[in-house]
Amino acid sequence: MRTATQNPVVISNGAQLRTAREEAYAEFQAHQGVDKLSKQLSNMSDVLLMNLWSQCQLHDDAALLAVGGYGRSELFPYSDVDILILLPDHESETLSARVEQFIAQCWDAGVEIGSSVRNSAECLSEAAQDITVRTSLLEARFLGGNRNLFTQFSKAYWNAMDPKAFFQAKLLELKQRHQKYQDTPYSLEPNCKESPGGLRDIQIITWVSKAAQFGNGFQDLYKKGIITRRELTEIKRNKRLLETIRAHLHLLAKRRQDVLAFDLQAPLASAMGIEAESNRAASEAIMRRYYWAAKAVTQLNDVLLQNIEALLFPQESKTTHAIPGEENQFFIERQGLLDITDPMLYEKHPEQILRTFLVFTQSPTLTGLSATIFRALYNVRNRMDSQWRKDPANRALFMEILKQPDGVTRAFQLMNRTSVLGRYLPAFRKIVGQMQHDLFHVYTVDQHILMVLRNVRRFMIMEHTQEFPYCSRLIANFDKPWLIVLAALFHDIAKGRGGDHSELGMRDMRQFAKDHSLSKTDTELLVWLVAKHLKMSQVAQKQDISDPDVVAQFAKEMGDERHLTALYLLTVADVRGTSPKVWNAWKAKLLEDLYRATLRVLGGAKTDATSELAQHQEESRRNLRLNGIEDEAYADLWQKLDVAFFLRQDAGDIAWLTRHLFNRVDSTEPVVRARLSTVGEGLQVAVYMPDQADLFARICAYFERHGFSIWDARIHTTRHGYALDTFQVTGMNRLTETGSYRDLIQLVEYELKTALEKSDSLPAPSMGRLSRQSRSFPVQARVNMQPDDRGQYVVLSLSASDRTGLIYAVAQILAKHRVSIHTARINTLGERVEDVLLLNAAELSKNPKLQIQIETEILDVLAS
């Protein structure tokens, strides 16, 4: 029996392994290199596994191989130790029993192995069908046992290897993995192993080069001229940083942990000796280092894979096509990539840097930039200075890129990846890798901006008009849609500087407009959009947009239809670009309703309640007539409903409620009706019954107990003392239980009616635990109560970290003090809630002490 590793440390059992590991961890945490740690962990595993192999008397009956990361001798503190037990073609029952004993002893000794047991033919068959298996076997390292068996297998494996097919399969795998992580390294909690720019992107280069027999590491690729000295240095440095981060994450979490979770970022910075900077916390400093490393790895990945592909497919790489146009004489197309005819082009002609991206936008068949361009742009990064930025030709090119009908999103993403965007716009360079700790953004500031820019551009593209047809129609009729793209680029560009980012961004926007000779009218619109980019979402989500006075005031701020339309398009793109959790159909409806209502005001429509009332009622009557219900049938019900009800409900909702209630006006039993929400997933639930002080709390208690989340609540009291409340709710867990929306609707109607018929005391709220993100970046709980402008209601504003049971806990406090709710606007922004409840002022205006007491009790609940 022969072993692959000689190690003076004796490790023959689990206790000795644990001691050796702890010593290695201590050395690493004392800032020893990660390379040394991973080799030490691999060597320890080698020694223990071979001792166990010998104890189980396997000897030369089979071969023990290290595969995967363990095969590379790259183990991290809590990585699986992947092994392959290679069997002879004909195994005996005795051998099978000893192999099972060996595997059991590995686990008993504390080695978390990922084991496979196969003969050579089975390995080759699995590898032919599964690229993951083929990759794992590529790094097989002999540990001990029958070397001849390993040699025969290795020879068969390499005879079956098709480097071209392997390269293409790994390229497809990479694209799928990148898509899983939204094609960006800039999420706020990236995976240092799997995300774009992570360790997997580095490993894929070594895999495809090894499969093509170009070498076993980056040093070999350098000797062959596949990578440059600078690229070799870069990839080694960034690989070391990513591996160091991964090792520390494992030790901090005391388990396999590859995600840079919020709660680990500050401890990670401390473990790596990174301190806070002048305007940046230590956690932000380590994340900024990570993002810059991931950005560099992404670019190097592009360059090196292209170079390897050119060697694997030499004939194809020689095929080029000229780019049409005399001004494009320096550019060619090579295998679907934009290339340049001279690697020194940008040194000789710096004005061609921005033209590169203009040509890219104008050539729809191109899929990316060549390795030659990536390298050339890196080499001239210092040429992109203030003189280059001020060149009128470059300013004209930048504006021309911005105004192109196609390819703008991809061009700006490539400009950011190659650092050209940050060099041209120094303000943008400051936000590359800038964290956002507001718990509803899931991207860094630069990535969020590019996502918003992408969203605006998608409104303009025919293939995406089905996503937001109304926005697509509006932007198609907008005179200069590129202005909204430019506003998207600048709307958050001043974040992280301290102070109001909207105000600081206005100055940047004004300076850009001046430098690029934009008209006074266009400049005014752009500066106004940056200043007001949060306004529309705040009004739609926090104010009662069914109130004509609210809409009239908002219309006054908009001024005209052009400003309103531009802000609406930017707002939809902005909210969509924060997080998939934040955007939903209900928010889309609120924004569109506010836009349409404001447009009517700007168009000269009457804004008084009488005109709105007449319009809503007439639309509702038409709907009811289509359902065979005559006007006289519901006259009694409508007489019991005041103007506020008709103003705050859509015509479709009024008709739906009328159909179910017109013959139950004086029902003594609760009437509960539910249907699929007309705006996105979830249900719309209506409750009609004699009013009582704690009714809202009882309804919230039911939703909380059964796992529903409330999006919106509209509370109304009829003229004869009945409550007519409607809720927009979601509850995917209940949907999973019932199996269909039809069954869920019936269940909700039955359960909620039953719950309301009981007169039991309100149950104690069951406040859920804060999420991991909220614990890492807690939201300061805030409560504010103040009269509205007309003194009719008291506005209760809440801001806190989200958790289940929160709205019910607030409702219970209000019910205890017999304070009735006029309306509730539930606004969830990722991990944060900003709810606004309109309370009837009668109970509060006479008793200031009661108001203070309620505020205190609610604050205690939110902060608990």
C-alpha positions in Angstrom: 0.0 0.0 0.0 1.3 3.5 -0.9 0.1 6.9 0.3 0.1 10.1 -1.7 0.9 12.3 1.3 3.7 12.1 3.9 3.0 14.1 7.1 5.0 14.0 10.3 1.8 14.5 12.4 0.2 11.3 13.6 -3.5 11.5 13.1 -5.2 8.1 13.6 -8.5 9.0 15.2 -11.1 11.8 15.5 -9.7 13.4 18.6 -6.3 13.9 17.1 -7.9 15.3 13.9 -10.0 17.8 15.9 -6.9 18.9 17.8 -4.8 19.3 14.7 -7.7 21.3 13.0 -8.0 23.7 15.9 -4.3 24.4 15.8 -4.5 25.1 12.1 -7.5 27.4 12.6 -5.6 29.3 15.3 -2.6 29.8 13.0 -4.9 31.0 10.2 -6.7 33.4 12.5 -3.3 34.8 13.5 -3.1 35.9 9.9 -1.3 32.9 8.4 -2.1 32.4 4.7 -5.2 30.6 3.5 -3.1 28.5 1.2 -1.3 27.0 4.1 -4.6 26.3 5.9 -6.2 24.5 3.0 -3.1 22.4 2.4 -2.9 21.6 6.2 -6.5 20.5 6.2 -6.0 18.3 3.1 -2.9 16.7 4.6 -4.6 15.9 7.8 -7.5 14.3 6.0 -5.0 12.3 3.8 -3.3 10.9 6.8 -6.4 10.0 8.8 -8.1 8.5 5.8 -5.2 6.3 5.0 -4.9 5.1 8.6 -8.6 4.2 8.5 -8.0 2.5 5.1 -5.3 0.4 6.7 -7.4 -0.4 9.8 -10.2 -1.7 7.6 -7.6 -3.9 5.8 -8.5 -2.6 2.3 -4.8 -2.4 1.3 -4.5 -2.9 -2.5 -8.0 -4.4 -3.0 -9.3 -1.0 -4.2 -8.0 2.6 -4.7 -8.8 5.6 -2.6 -9.0 8.9 -4.5 -9.5 12.5 -3.5 -11.8 14.3 -5.9 -13.3 17.8 -6.2 -11.8 20.5 -4.1 -10.1 17.9 -1.9 -8.5 16.5 -5.1 -7.0 19.9 -5.6 -5.8 19.9 -2.0 -8.0 22.9 -1.3 -10.1 22.2 1.8 -11.9 24.8 3.9 -12.8 24.4 7.6 -16.2 22.9 7.0 -15.9 21.6 3.4 -17.0 18.1 2.5 -14.1 15.7 2.0 -15.0 14.2 -1.4 -13.6 10.8 -2.0 -14.0 8.1 -4.6 -13.4 4.5 -3.7 -12.4 2.9 -7.0 -13.3 -0.8 -7.1 -12.0 -3.6 -9.4 -14.4 -4.8 -12.0 -15.4 -7.8 -9.9 -15.8 -7.1 -6.2 -16.4 -9.6 -3.5 -18.9 -9.5 -0.6 -16.0 -9.2 1.8 -14.6 -6.2 0.0 -18.1 -4.5 0.0 -18.3 -5.1 3.8 -14.9 -3.6 4.4 -15.7 -0.5 2.2 -18.9 0.0 4.2 -16.9 -0.3 7.5 -14.4 2.3 6.1 -17.1 4.8 5.3 -18.7 4.4 8.7 -15.4 4.9 10.5 -14.7 8.1 8.5 -17.9 9.6 9.8 -17.2 8.3 13.3 -13.8 10.0 13.2 -15.5 13.3 12.4 -14.6 13.4 8.7 -17.6 14.7 6.8 -17.0 12.8 3.6 -18.9 12.9 0.3 -18.3 9.4 -0.9 -19.0 7.5 -4.1 -18.1 3.8 -4.7 -17.8 2.7 -8.3 -15.6 0.7 -10.6 -13.9 2.3 -13.6 -16.7 1.5 -16.1 -19.3 3.0 -13.8 -17.2 6.2 -13.3 -16.8 6.7 -17.1 -20.5 6.1 -17.7 -21.5 8.6 -15.0 -19.0 11.1 -16.3 -20.4 10.8 -19.8 -23.9 11.7 -18.6 -23.1 14.3 -15.9 -20.8 17.2 -16.3 -20.5 17.6 -12.5 -19.2 14.1 -12.2 -16.8 14.6 -15.1 -15.4 17.7 -13.5 -15.0 16.1 -10.1 -13.1 13.2 -11.6 -10.9 15.6 -13.6 -9.2 16.5 -10.3 -8.9 12.9 -9.0 -5.8 12.6 -6.8 -4.5 9.2 -5.7 -4.3 8.7 -1.9 -3.6 5.0 -1.5 -4.5 1.5 -2.3 -4.2 -0.1 -5.8 -2.2 2.4 -7.9 -2.5 0.2 -11.0 -6.3 0.4 -10.7 -6.1 4.2 -10.6 -3.6 4.3 -13.5 -5.9 2.3 -15.7 -8.9 4.4 -14.8 -7.0 7.6 -15.4 -5.9 6.5 -18.8 -9.5 5.5 -19.8 -10.8 8.8 -18.4 -8.4 10.9 -20.5 -9.0 8.8 -23.6 -12.7 9.6 -23.2 -12.2 13.3 -22.6 -13.4 15.7 -25.4 -11.9 19.1 -24.4 -14.2 21.0 -26.8 -17.3 19.3 -25.5 -16.2 19.8 -22.0 -15.5 23.5 -22.6 -19.0 24.0 -24.1 -20.7 22.1 -21.3 -18.9 24.2 -18.6 -19.7 27.4 -20.4 -23.4 26.5 -20.4 -23.2 25.5 -16.7 -21.5 28.9 -15.9 -24.3 30.8 -17.7 -27.0 28.9 -15.8 -25.2 29.5 -12.5 -24.9 33.2 -13.2 -28.6 33.5 -14.1 -29.4 31.9 -10.7 -27.6 34.8 -9.1 -29.2 37.5 -11.3 -26.1 37.8 -13.4 -24.5 40.1 -10.9 -21.8 39.9 -8.2 -23.4 43.0 -6.6 -26.1 41.5 -4.4 -25.9 42.7 -0.8 -25.4 39.1 0.4 -23.4 37.5 -2.3 -22.1 33.9 -2.4 -18.3 34.0 -2.5 -18.2 30.6 -4.1 -21.1 30.5 -6.6 -22.0 34.1 -7.4 -20.6 35.7 -10.6 -17.1 36.8 -9.8 -16.8 34.1 -7.1 -14.4 31.2 -6.7 -16.3 29.0 -9.1 -15.5 31.5 -11.9 -11.8 31.0 -11.1 -12.1 27.3 -10.9 -13.8 27.0 -14.3 -10.7 28.4 -15.9 -8.5 25.8 -14.3 -10.9 23.0 -15.3 -11.2 23.8 -18.9 -7.5 24.4 -19.3 -6.7 21.2 -17.6 -9.2 19.3 -19.7 -7.5 20.8 -22.8 -4.1 19.8 -21.3 -2.9 23.4 -21.3 -1.7 23.1 -17.8 -2.6 22.4 -14.2 -2.7 26.0 -12.9 -2.4 29.6 -13.8 1.4 29.5 -13.8 1.2 27.0 -16.6 -1.2 29.3 -18.5 1.2 32.2 -18.1 4.1 30.1 -19.5 2.0 29.2 -22.5 1.1 32.9 -23.1 -2.6 32.4 -22.4 -2.5 35.0 -19.6 -0.3 38.0 -19.1 1.9 38.7 -16.1 -0.6 41.3 -14.9 -3.5 38.9 -15.2 -1.6 36.2 -13.4 -0.9 38.6 -10.5 -4.5 39.8 -10.4 -6.1 36.4 -10.4 -3.8 35.1 -7.7 -4.5 38.1 -5.5 -8.2 38.0 -5.9 -8.4 34.2 -5.5 -6.5 34.5 -2.3 -8.9 37.2 -1.0 -12.0 35.1 -1.9 -10.5 32.0 -0.3 -9.6 34.0 2.8 -13.1 35.3 3.0 -14.6 31.8 2.6 -12.3 30.3 5.3 -13.3 33.0 7.8 -17.0 32.6 7.0 -16.7 28.9 7.8 -15.0 29.6 11.1 -17.4 32.4 12.1 -20.5 30.3 11.3 -18.9 27.0 12.6 -20.4 25.3 9.5 -20.2 25.4 5.8 -21.1 29.0 5.0 -20.4 30.7 1.6 -22.9 33.5 1.7 -21.6 36.9 3.1 -24.7 37.3 5.2 -25.4 40.6 6.8 -24.8 39.3 10.4 -21.4 38.0 9.4 -20.0 41.0 7.5 -18.9 43.0 10.6 -17.3 39.9 12.3 -15.7 39.0 9.0 -14.1 42.5 8.7 -12.9 42.2 12.3 -11.4 38.7 11.7 -9.5 40.0 8.7 -8.2 43.0 10.5 -10.2 45.5 8.5 -11.2 48.7 10.3 -13.8 51.4 9.6 -12.8 54.1 7.2 -13.6 57.8 7.3 -17.1 57.5 5.9 -17.5 53.7 5.7 -18.1 51.1 8.4 -15.8 48.1 8.6 -18.5 45.9 7.2 -18.9 48.2 4.2 -15.1 48.3 3.7 -14.8 44.5 3.5 -17.8 44.3 1.2 -16.3 46.9 -1.1 -13.1 44.9 -1.3 -15.2 41.8 -2.1 -17.1 43.6 -4.9 -13.9 45.0 -6.5 -12.4 41.5 -6.4 -15.5 39.9 -7.9 -15.6 42.6 -10.6 -12.0 41.8 -11.5 -12.6 38.1 -11.5 -15.6 38.5 -13.8 -13.5 40.4 -16.3 -10.6 38.0 -16.1 -13.0 35.1 -16.5 -14.2 36.6 -19.8 -10.7 37.2 -21.0 -9.2 33.8 -20.2 -12.2 31.8 -21.3 -12.1 33.6 -24.7 -8.3 32.9 -25.0 -8.8 29.2 -24.2 -11.7 29.0 -26.6 -9.5 30.5 -29.4 -7.0 27.8 -28.8 -9.6 25.0 -28.8 -11.4 26.3 -31.9 -8.6 28.0 -33.9 -10.3 28.0 -37.2 -13.4 29.7 -35.9 -11.4 32.3 -34.1 -9.8 33.4 -37.3 -13.1 34.2 -39.0 -13.8 37.9 -38.8 -16.3 40.4 -40.3 -15.9 44.1 -40.8 -18.2 46.5 -38.9 -20.1 48.6 -41.5 -19.3 52.4 -41.5 -16.2 54.3 -42.3 -16.0 55.6 -38.7 -15.8 52.0 -37.5 -12.7 51.1 -39.4 -10.9 50.0 -36.3 -13.5 47.4 -35.3 -14.3 43.9 -36.4 -16.6 41.1 -35.4 -15.0 37.8 -34.3 -17.2 34.9 -33.3 -20.1 37.2 -32.2 -17.7 39.5 -30.2 -16.6 43.0 -30.9 -12.9 43.1 -31.5 -10.3 45.7 -32.5 -7.8 45.5 -35.3 -4.9 46.9 -33.2 -4.3 46.0 -29.5 -2.7 49.5 -29.1 -5.8 51.3 -30.5 -6.8 53.1 -27.3 -3.3 54.3 -26.6 -3.1 55.8 -30.0 -6.7 57.0 -30.2 -8.4 57.4 -26.8 -11.5 58.8 -28.4 -12.2 55.3 -29.7 -12.8 54.0 -26.1 -16.4 55.3 -26.0 -16.9 54.6 -29.7 -16.4 50.9 -28.8 -19.6 50.9 -26.8 -21.5 52.9 -29.4 -20.5 50.3 -32.1 -21.6 47.6 -29.7 -25.1 49.2 -29.3 -25.4 49.6 -33.1 -24.5 45.9 -33.8 -27.4 43.7 -32.4 -25.6 40.5 -33.4 -22.7 41.1 -31.0 -22.9 39.3 -27.7 -19.9 40.8 -25.9 -16.4 42.3 -26.1 -13.3 40.4 -27.0 -10.4 39.6 -24.7 -8.3 42.0 -26.7 -10.7 44.9 -25.8 -10.9 44.0 -22.2 -7.1 43.9 -21.9 -6.6 47.1 -23.9 -9.2 49.0 -21.8 -7.5 47.9 -18.6 -4.1 49.1 -19.9 -5.4 52.6 -20.8 -7.4 53.1 -17.6 -5.1 56.0 -16.6 -5.6 57.7 -19.9 -9.3 58.1 -19.0 -8.6 61.3 -17.0 -10.2 64.7 -16.7 -8.8 65.8 -20.1 -10.4 62.8 -21.7 -13.7 63.4 -19.9 -13.8 67.0 -21.1 -13.1 66.2 -24.7 -16.2 67.4 -26.7 -15.9 64.3 -29.0 -16.2 62.0 -26.0 -19.1 63.9 -24.5 -20.9 63.7 -27.9 -20.2 59.9 -28.0 -21.6 59.4 -24.5 -24.8 61.1 -25.3 -25.1 59.2 -28.6 -24.8 55.9 -26.7 -27.5 57.0 -24.3 -29.9 57.8 -27.1 -29.5 54.6 -29.1 -32.7 52.6 -29.8 -31.1 49.2 -28.8 -28.3 47.8 -26.7 -28.1 50.6 -24.2 -28.5 48.4 -21.1 -25.8 45.9 -22.2 -23.5 48.8 -23.2 -23.7 50.4 -19.7 -23.3 47.1 -18.0 -20.1 46.5 -20.0 -18.9 50.1 -19.3 -19.3 49.4 -15.6 -17.6 46.0 -15.8 -14.6 47.6 -17.6 -14.6 50.6 -15.3 -15.1 53.0 -18.2 -18.4 54.3 -16.8 -16.7 55.1 -13.5 -13.8 56.8 -15.3 -16.2 58.9 -17.4 -18.5 59.7 -14.4 -16.3 60.0 -11.3 -19.5 60.3 -9.2 -20.5 56.9 -10.4 -17.1 55.4 -9.5 -17.7 56.5 -5.9 -20.8 54.2 -5.6 -19.3 51.1 -7.1 -19.6 48.5 -4.4 -21.5 50.9 -2.1 -23.7 49.0 0.3 -27.3 49.9 1.2 -28.5 49.1 4.7 -32.2 49.9 4.3 -33.3 46.3 4.1 -35.4 46.7 1.0 -32.6 47.2 -1.6 -30.9 43.9 -2.4 -28.1 45.3 -4.6 -25.3 47.7 -4.2 -26.0 51.3 -5.3 -24.2 51.0 -8.7 -26.0 47.7 -9.5 -29.4 49.2 -8.4 -28.9 52.2 -10.7 -28.1 49.9 -13.6 -31.2 47.8 -12.8 -33.3 50.9 -12.9 -31.8 52.0 -16.2 -32.5 48.5 -17.5 -36.1 48.7 -16.3 -36.6 52.1 -18.1 -35.1 50.6 -21.3 -37.4 47.6 -21.1 -40.4 49.9 -21.4 -39.0 50.9 -24.8 -38.4 47.4 -26.2 -41.1 45.7 -28.2 -40.3 42.2 -26.8 -41.0 43.4 -23.2 -44.2 45.5 -23.8 -46.3 42.7 -22.2 -44.6 43.4 -18.8 -45.9 46.9 -18.4 -48.0 47.8 -21.4 -49.2 51.1 -19.9 -45.6 52.2 -19.2 -44.6 51.1 -22.7 -47.4 53.1 -24.2 -46.5 56.2 -22.2 -42.8 56.1 -23.1 -43.5 55.5 -26.7 -45.3 58.9 -26.8 -42.7 60.7 -24.6 -40.8 63.2 -26.7 -37.3 62.4 -25.4 -37.3 59.0 -23.6 -33.5 59.1 -23.2 -34.0 61.8 -20.6 -35.7 59.2 -18.3 -32.7 56.9 -18.9 -30.4 59.7 -17.9 -32.4 60.5 -14.8 -32.2 56.7 -13.8 -28.4 56.9 -14.1 -28.3 59.9 -11.7 -31.2 59.4 -9.3 -29.1 57.6 -6.6 -25.6 58.6 -7.7 -25.0 60.7 -4.5 -25.7 58.0 -2.0 -23.1 57.3 0.6 -21.7 60.8 0.7 -23.7 62.0 3.7 -26.5 64.4 3.5 -29.6 64.2 1.3 -28.7 62.2 -1.7 -31.5 63.7 -3.8 -30.1 67.2 -3.2 -26.5 66.2 -3.8 -27.6 64.3 -6.9 -29.3 67.5 -8.3 -25.9 69.2 -8.4 -24.3 66.3 -10.2 -27.2 66.2 -12.7 -27.0 70.0 -13.3 -23.3 69.8 -13.9 -23.6 66.9 -16.3 -26.3 68.8 -18.2 -24.1 71.9 -18.4 -21.1 69.9 -19.6 -23.1 68.1 -22.3 -24.9 71.3 -23.5 -28.4 70.1 -22.7 -31.2 72.6 -23.2 -32.6 74.6 -20.3 -35.9 72.7 -20.5 -34.3 69.3 -20.5 -31.9 70.3 -17.7 -34.8 71.5 -15.6 -36.7 68.2 -16.1 -33.6 66.1 -15.2 -32.8 68.0 -12.1 -36.4 67.9 -11.0 -36.6 64.2 -11.5 -33.5 63.5 -9.4 -34.9 65.8 -6.7 -38.4 64.3 -6.7 -37.6 60.6 -7.5 -39.0 59.4 -4.2 -42.1 61.6 -4.1 -44.6 59.5 -6.1 -44.0 56.3 -4.3 -44.3 58.1 -0.9 -47.6 59.6 -1.8 -49.0 56.4 -3.4 -48.0 54.2 -0.5 -48.5 56.5 2.5 -51.4 58.8 1.7 -55.1 58.3 0.8 -55.0 58.8 -3.0 -58.8 58.5 -3.1 -58.9 61.9 -1.4 -59.3 64.6 -4.1 -57.3 67.1 -2.0 -54.3 64.7 -1.9 -54.4 64.3 -5.6 -54.8 68.0 -6.2 -51.8 68.8 -4.0 -49.7 66.2 -5.8 -50.8 67.5 -9.2 -49.7 71.0 -8.1 -46.2 69.6 -7.4 -46.1 67.9 -10.8 -47.0 71.0 -12.7 -47.7 69.4 -16.1 -48.3 66.1 -17.8 -44.7 65.8 -19.1 -43.2 66.0 -15.5 -45.9 63.6 -14.2 -45.3 61.0 -16.9 -41.5 61.1 -16.6 -41.7 60.7 -12.8 -44.2 57.9 -13.1 -42.0 55.9 -15.5 -38.9 56.6 -13.3 -40.8 55.6 -10.1 -42.0 52.3 -11.5 -38.5 51.4 -12.8 -37.0 52.5 -9.4 -39.3 50.5 -7.2 -38.9 47.4 -9.4 -35.1 47.8 -9.2 -34.9 47.6 -5.4 -35.8 43.9 -4.8 -38.1 41.3 -6.1 -39.8 41.3 -2.7 -40.6 45.0 -2.7 -42.4 45.2 -6.1 -45.8 43.6 -6.5 -49.0 44.2 -8.4 -50.6 46.1 -5.6 -47.9 48.7 -5.6 -48.2 48.9 -9.4 -51.9 49.6 -9.0 -51.4 52.3 -6.5 -48.9 54.1 -8.7 -51.0 53.8 -11.8 -54.1 55.0 -9.9 -52.2 58.0 -8.6 -50.9 58.7 -12.1 -54.4 58.5 -13.8 -56.0 60.6 -11.1 -53.4 63.2 -11.3 -53.5 63.2 -15.1 -57.3 64.0 -14.9 -56.6 67.0 -12.7 -53.8 68.3 -14.9 -56.1 67.8 -17.9 -58.7 70.1 -16.4 -61.1 67.5 -14.9 -63.0 68.5 -11.9 -61.4 67.5 -8.7 -64.4 67.8 -6.3 -65.9 64.8 -4.6 -69.2 65.2 -6.5 -67.6 64.5 -9.9 -65.6 61.6 -8.6 -68.6 60.2 -6.9 -70.7 60.4 -10.1 -68.1 58.7 -12.2 -67.5 55.8 -9.7 -71.2 55.2 -9.3 -72.0 55.2 -13.0 -69.2 52.7 -13.8 -70.5 50.5 -11.0 -74.1 50.6 -12.3 -73.0 49.5 -15.7 -71.1 46.6 -14.2 -74.1 45.6 -12.1 -76.5 45.8 -15.1 -74.3 43.3 -16.9 -74.9 40.9 -14.0 -78.7 41.4 -14.3 -79.1 43.5 -11.1 -81.4 46.5 -11.6 -80.7 49.9 -10.0 -83.7 49.6 -7.6 -82.4 46.4 -6.1 -79.4 48.0 -4.3 -80.8 51.5 -3.8 -81.3 50.8 -0.1 -77.7 49.6 0.4 -76.2 52.6 -1.5 -78.2 55.0 0.6 -76.4 53.6 3.7 -73.0 54.3 2.1 -71.5 57.7 2.2 -69.4 59.6 -0.3 -66.1 58.4 1.2 -66.9 54.8 0.4 -67.5 55.4 -3.3 -64.4 57.6 -3.6 -62.1 55.1 -2.0 -63.3 52.0 -3.9 -62.8 51.1 -7.5 -66.0 50.7 -9.6 -65.3 47.0 -9.9 -65.0 46.6 -6.2 -68.2 48.6 -5.6 -70.1 46.3 -8.0 -68.6 43.1 -6.4 -69.6 44.2 -2.9 -73.0 45.4 -4.0 -73.8 42.0 -5.6 -73.1 40.2 -2.3 -74.7 42.7 0.1 -77.7 44.3 -1.6 -80.1 41.7 -0.2 -78.4 41.5 3.2 -78.3 45.2 4.2 -79.6 44.5 7.8 -78.0 41.1 8.3 -77.4 40.3 11.9 -74.8 37.7 11.0 -71.3 38.5 9.6 -71.1 38.4 5.9 -67.6 37.3 4.7 -66.8 37.2 1.0 -63.5 36.5 -0.7 -62.2 36.3 -4.3 -59.0 36.3 -6.2 -57.3 39.6 -5.9 -57.8 41.7 -9.1 -54.2 43.0 -8.6 -51.7 40.2 -8.5 -51.6 37.1 -6.3 -53.6 36.7 -3.1 -57.1 37.4 -2.0 -59.5 40.3 -1.6 -61.6 39.7 1.5 -64.7 41.7 2.5 -66.4 41.7 5.9 -69.8 43.2 6.5 -71.5 43.2 10.0 -72.7 45.4 12.8 -69.7 47.5 13.9 -67.8 46.9 17.1 -64.8 48.5 18.7 -62.4 45.6 18.3 -63.6 44.4 14.9 -60.4 45.4 13.0 -58.3 43.7 15.6 -60.4 40.5 15.4 -60.0 40.3 11.7 -56.2 41.0 11.9 -56.0 38.3 14.6 -57.5 35.7 12.2 -55.1 36.7 9.4 -52.1 36.6 11.8 -53.1 33.2 13.3 -53.4 31.6 9.8 -50.3 33.1 8.3 -51.8 35.7 6.0 -50.0 39.0 5.3 -52.1 42.1 4.8 -51.2 44.4 1.9 -54.0 46.9 2.3 -57.1 47.5 4.5 -60.0 49.8 3.9 -62.3 50.3 6.8 -65.7 51.9 6.3 -68.7 52.4 8.6 -72.1 52.7 7.0 -74.8 55.3 8.0 -76.6 52.7 10.0 -73.6 51.5 12.0 -72.4 48.5 10.0 -68.7 47.9 9.3 -67.8 47.3 5.6 -64.1 46.4 5.6 -62.0 45.1 2.7 -58.5 43.6 2.8 -55.9 42.6 0.3 -54.0 39.6 1.7 -51.6 36.9 0.7 -51.1 33.5 2.2 -49.0 31.1 0.2 -48.8 28.6 3.0 -52.5 28.2 3.3 -52.7 27.9 -0.5 -50.3 25.0 -0.3 -52.4 23.4 2.3 -55.7 23.7 0.4 -54.3 23.0 -3.0 -56.4 25.5 -4.9 -57.6 29.1 -4.7 -61.2 27.9 -4.9 -60.8 25.8 -1.8 -58.8 28.6 0.0 -61.6 31.1 -0.7 -64.2 28.8 0.8 -62.0 28.1 3.8 -61.4 31.8 4.5 -65.1 32.7 4.2 -66.1 29.9 6.6 -63.2 30.3 9.2 -63.3 34.1 9.4 -67.2 34.2 9.7 -66.9 31.6 12.5 -64.2 33.6 14.3 -66.3 36.8 14.1 -69.4 35.2 15.4 -67.6 34.3 18.7 -67.4 36.9 21.4 -64.2 35.6 23.0 -61.6 38.0 24.3 -58.8 38.9 21.9 -55.9 36.5 21.9 -52.5 37.8 22.9 -50.5 38.7 19.8 -47.8 36.2 18.8 -45.0 38.4 17.6 -42.8 36.6 15.2 -39.0 36.7 15.4 -37.0 39.3 13.5 -35.4 38.1 10.4 -31.6 37.6 10.2 -31.3 40.8 8.1 -33.4 42.8 10.5 -31.3 41.7 13.4 -28.1 42.7 11.6 -29.5 46.1 10.6 -32.3 46.9 12.9 -34.8 49.6 11.9 -35.3 52.3 14.6 -38.9 51.9 15.7 -40.8 55.1 15.3 -44.4 56.1 16.0 -45.9 59.4 15.1 -49.5 60.6 15.7 -50.7 64.0 14.4 -54.0 65.5 13.1 -54.6 65.7 9.4 -54.9 69.0 7.7 -58.7 69.2 8.2 -58.7 67.9 11.8 -61.0 65.1 10.9 -58.6 62.3 11.5 -55.4 61.5 13.3 -52.6 60.1 11.2 -50.8 57.2 12.9 -47.4 56.5 11.2 -45.4 53.4 12.1 -41.9 52.4 11.0 -40.2 49.3 12.3 -38.6 46.0 11.3 -41.1 43.6 9.8 -42.4 40.6 11.6 -45.5 38.5 11.8 -48.2 39.7 14.2 -47.1 43.3 14.2 -50.2 44.9 12.7 -52.5 42.8 14.9 -50.5 43.9 18.0 -51.1 47.6 17.0 -54.8 46.9 16.3 -55.2 45.3 19.7 -53.8 48.4 21.5 -56.2 50.6 19.5 -59.1 48.3 20.3 -58.3 48.3 24.0 -58.5 52.1 24.0 -61.6 52.1 21.8 -60.0 54.0 19.0 -61.6 53.2 15.7 -59.7 53.0 12.4 -60.8 54.8 9.3 -58.3 53.2 6.9 -55.0 51.3 7.1 -52.2 51.5 4.5 -49.9 48.5 5.0 -46.6 49.2 3.3 -43.9 46.4 3.4 -40.5 47.4 2.0 -38.4 44.2 2.1 -37.6 43.7 5.8 -39.1 47.0 6.9 -42.7 48.2 7.4 -44.0 51.7 7.1 -47.7 51.6 7.9 -50.1 54.5 8.0 -53.4 54.3 9.9 -56.1 57.0 9.7 -57.8 57.1 13.1 -61.1 58.8 13.9 -60.1 61.9 15.9 -63.2 62.1 18.2 -61.6 59.8 20.8 -58.2 61.4 20.7 -58.7 65.1 20.2 -60.3 65.4 23.6 -57.6 63.5 25.5 -54.0 64.3 24.8 -52.8 62.0 27.5 -54.5 59.1 25.8 -52.6 59.9 22.6 -49.3 59.8 24.5 -50.2 56.5 26.2 -51.2 54.9 22.8 -47.9 56.1 21.2 -45.9 54.7 24.2 -47.6 51.3 24.1 -47.2 50.9 20.3 -43.6 51.9 20.5 -43.0 49.3 23.2 -44.6 46.6 20.9 -42.5 47.7 17.9 -39.3 47.8 19.8 -39.8 44.5 21.7 
